[in-house]
Amino acid sequence: MLRSKIHRATVTESRLDYEGSITIDADLVDRCGMWVGEKVTVAVVETGARFETYILPGERGSGIIALNGAAARLASVGDKVIIMGYELTDEPIKAKVVLVDMDNKVAKELTY
């Protein structure tokens, strides 16, 4: 089940020479209920590419969305991404979704 989503975040950095992962502003991680180290699916709006990785915390309030390692080849700075966290459960859950503005600040919160 979808548990949390950051919708249409802007990639701010691309770090090919890094050991891997996605770095996300810790405020966004907290706001949508994701966890540091959590496995997430990332969809690149411009290309349709999808990949899985794990979350590293970025500086609070920075708006950072950095693709690290091999994932840096799948999107460019300025591209929009959708970051989705899932939960295995046999019960219905309500997903927390944050829509962000051009600076990766929360513009709206939804519950699915």
C-alpha positions as CSV (number, residue, x, y, z in Angstrom):
1,M,0.0,0.0,0.0
2,L,1.2,3.5,-0.7
3,R,2.0,5.1,2.7
4,S,3.6,8.4,1.8
5,K,4.5,10.5,-1.3
6,I,6.4,13.7,-2.1
7,H,4.7,14.9,-5.4
8,R,6.7,16.7,-8.1
9,A,9.8,17.7,-6.1
10,T,12.5,19.4,-8.1
11,V,15.9,17.7,-8.3
12,T,18.4,20.2,-6.9
13,E,21.6,18.1,-7.1
14,S,23.0,15.2,-9.0
15,R,26.0,13.4,-7.5
16,L,27.4,10.6,-9.6
17,D,30.5,10.1,-7.4
18,Y,28.5,9.1,-4.3
19,E,27.8,5.7,-2.8
20,G,24.1,5.8,-3.7
21,S,20.7,6.9,-2.4
22,I,18.5,10.0,-2.6
23,T,19.1,12.8,-0.2
24,I,15.8,14.6,0.9
25,D,15.4,17.7,3.1
26,A,14.7,16.2,6.5
27,D,11.7,18.5,6.9
28,L,10.0,16.8,3.9
29,V,10.9,13.4,5.2
30,D,9.2,14.1,8.5
31,R,6.2,15.9,7.0
32,C,5.2,13.0,4.7
33,G,6.0,10.3,7.3
34,M,8.9,8.7,5.5
35,W,11.9,7.4,7.4
36,V,15.7,7.8,6.9
37,G,16.9,4.6,5.4
38,E,13.5,3.7,4.0
39,K,13.3,2.1,0.5
40,V,11.5,4.4,-1.9
41,T,10.4,4.3,-5.5
42,V,11.3,7.4,-7.5
43,A,9.5,8.3,-10.8
44,V,11.1,10.9,-13.0
45,V,8.3,13.0,-14.6
46,E,10.2,14.1,-17.7
47,T,11.3,10.6,-18.8
48,G,9.1,8.1,-17.1
49,A,12.1,6.4,-15.6
50,R,11.5,4.7,-12.2
51,F,14.1,3.4,-9.8
52,E,14.3,2.2,-6.2
53,T,16.8,3.6,-3.6
54,Y,16.9,4.6,0.1
55,I,16.6,7.9,1.9
56,L,19.4,9.9,3.4
57,P,18.5,13.0,5.4
58,G,19.3,16.4,3.9
59,E,19.7,19.7,5.7
60,R,16.4,20.9,7.3
61,G,14.8,23.7,5.3
62,S,17.3,23.4,2.5
63,G,14.8,21.9,-0.1
64,I,17.5,19.5,-1.2
65,I,16.5,16.6,-3.4
66,A,19.8,15.0,-4.5
67,L,20.2,11.9,-6.7
68,N,23.3,10.1,-5.7
69,G,25.4,7.4,-7.3
70,A,23.9,5.5,-10.3
71,A,20.5,7.3,-9.8
72,A,22.2,10.5,-10.8
73,R,22.2,9.2,-14.4
74,L,18.4,8.9,-14.5
75,A,17.4,12.6,-13.9
76,S,18.9,16.0,-14.3
77,V,18.9,19.0,-12.0
78,G,15.6,20.8,-12.5
79,D,13.7,17.6,-13.4
80,K,10.5,16.8,-11.4
81,V,10.3,13.5,-9.4
82,I,7.6,11.7,-7.4
83,I,9.0,9.9,-4.4
84,M,6.8,7.1,-3.0
85,G,7.1,5.0,0.2
86,Y,5.1,1.8,0.6
87,E,4.0,-0.4,3.5
88,L,3.2,-4.1,3.5
89,T,0.0,-4.6,5.4
90,D,-3.2,-6.5,5.3
91,E,-5.2,-3.5,6.5
92,P,-6.2,-0.4,4.6
93,I,-4.0,2.7,5.4
94,K,-4.3,6.3,4.6
95,A,-1.4,7.7,2.6
96,K,0.1,11.0,3.5
97,V,1.0,13.1,0.4
98,V,2.8,16.4,0.3
99,L,2.7,18.5,-2.9
100,V,5.7,20.8,-3.1
101,D,6.4,24.1,-4.8
102,M,9.4,25.0,-7.0
103,D,11.6,25.3,-3.9
104,N,10.6,22.0,-2.6
105,K,8.6,23.5,0.3
106,V,5.2,22.0,1.2
107,A,2.5,23.7,-0.8
108,K,-0.4,21.3,0.2
109,E,-0.9,18.2,2.2
110,L,-3.4,15.5,1.2
111,T,-4.5,12.1,2.6
112,Y,-5.5,9.4,0.2
